[in-house]
Amino acid sequence: MEEADSVIASDLTLLECDRSIIRASAQSKIREEPANQLRMVLADVTRHWRLLPISRDIVSRARQPFPGEPVRSLDAIHLASVLLAATSLPDVALLSLDHRVRTAGARLGLRVIPG
């Protein structure tokens, strides 16, 4: 796996991570202590990330079609966020394991990792 000089993510990324921990705990898939440990790891890992707010520009782009439709709403926000980041960081890469996001990202001309 490549090492990143910096990590840029949508605020949505943290929201989805936190909601996943809460959901797993509520469904008794993990106990409270491991859930708290996951929250601490998330806070530590993301401490130096640059977070992009879900701005009007991002929402506006997310409302438009993407190559490889259908693209889910939250995925469209992630794709619109990386497109915004790419305007100022031409070497930005899209990190995703979701095949729909990866397909749309590649068709948008983004470098998609893992390769």
C-alpha positions in Angstrom: 0.0 0.0 0.0 1.2 3.5 -0.8 2.1 5.9 1.9 0.2 9.2 1.8 1.8 12.6 2.5 -1.5 13.7 3.7 -5.1 12.5 4.0 -8.1 14.5 2.9 -11.6 13.2 3.6 -15.1 14.4 3.7 -16.7 15.1 7.0 -19.0 12.3 5.9 -16.2 9.8 6.4 -16.1 10.4 10.1 -19.8 10.4 10.4 -20.0 7.0 8.7 -17.2 5.6 10.9 -18.9 6.9 14.1 -22.3 5.6 13.0 -20.8 2.2 12.2 -19.4 1.9 15.7 -22.7 3.1 17.2 -24.7 0.6 15.1 -22.4 -2.3 15.9 -22.7 -1.5 19.6 -26.5 -1.1 19.5 -26.8 -4.4 17.7 -24.6 -6.1 20.3 -22.0 -6.9 17.7 -19.3 -5.3 19.9 -19.3 -4.4 23.5 -18.9 -0.9 24.9 -15.2 -1.2 25.8 -14.1 -2.2 22.3 -16.4 0.4 20.9 -14.7 3.1 23.0 -11.3 1.8 21.9 -12.4 2.1 18.2 -13.5 5.6 18.9 -10.1 6.4 20.4 -8.3 4.8 17.4 -10.5 6.8 15.0 -9.7 10.0 16.8 -6.0 9.3 16.8 -5.8 8.2 13.1 -7.8 11.2 11.9 -6.1 13.8 14.1 -4.0 15.1 11.2 -6.5 14.5 8.4 -7.8 17.5 6.5 -11.6 17.3 6.6 -13.7 18.8 3.8 -17.1 20.1 5.0 -20.1 19.1 2.9 -20.3 22.4 1.2 -22.8 23.8 -1.3 -20.3 23.1 -4.1 -20.0 19.5 -3.1 -23.7 19.0 -2.8 -24.2 20.7 -6.2 -21.7 18.4 -7.9 -23.1 15.3 -6.0 -26.5 16.1 -7.5 -25.2 15.7 -11.0 -24.7 12.4 -12.8 -21.4 10.4 -12.4 -20.0 8.0 -14.9 -20.9 4.4 -14.0 -24.3 5.3 -12.6 -26.1 4.3 -10.4 -24.1 6.0 -7.7 -25.6 6.2 -4.2 -26.1 9.6 -2.5 -23.4 9.3 0.1 -21.0 7.9 -2.5 -21.8 10.9 -4.7 -20.8 13.2 -1.8 -17.5 11.3 -1.5 -16.8 11.5 -5.2 -17.7 15.2 -5.3 -15.4 15.8 -2.4 -12.4 14.1 -4.1 -13.1 16.1 -7.2 -13.0 19.3 -5.2 -9.7 18.2 -3.6 -8.3 17.4 -7.0 -8.7 21.0 -8.1 -5.9 22.0 -5.8 -4.1 18.7 -5.4 -3.5 17.2 -8.8 -1.9 14.1 -7.5 -4.8 13.2 -5.2 -5.9 9.6 -5.2 -9.3 8.1 -4.3 -9.1 5.4 -1.7 -12.1 3.1 -1.8 -12.9 -0.6 -1.7 -16.4 -0.1 -3.1 -16.5 -1.2 -6.7 -19.1 1.4 -7.7 -17.1 4.3 -6.3 -13.9 2.9 -7.8 -15.5 2.6 -11.2 -16.9 6.1 -11.1 -13.6 7.5 -9.8 -11.6 5.8 -12.5 -14.0 7.0 -15.2 -13.6 10.5 -13.8 -9.9 10.2 -14.4 -8.9 9.8 -10.8 -6.1 7.6 -9.6 -7.8 4.9 -7.6 -6.1 3.0 -4.8 -5.5 0.3 -3.8 -4.6 -0.6 -7.4 
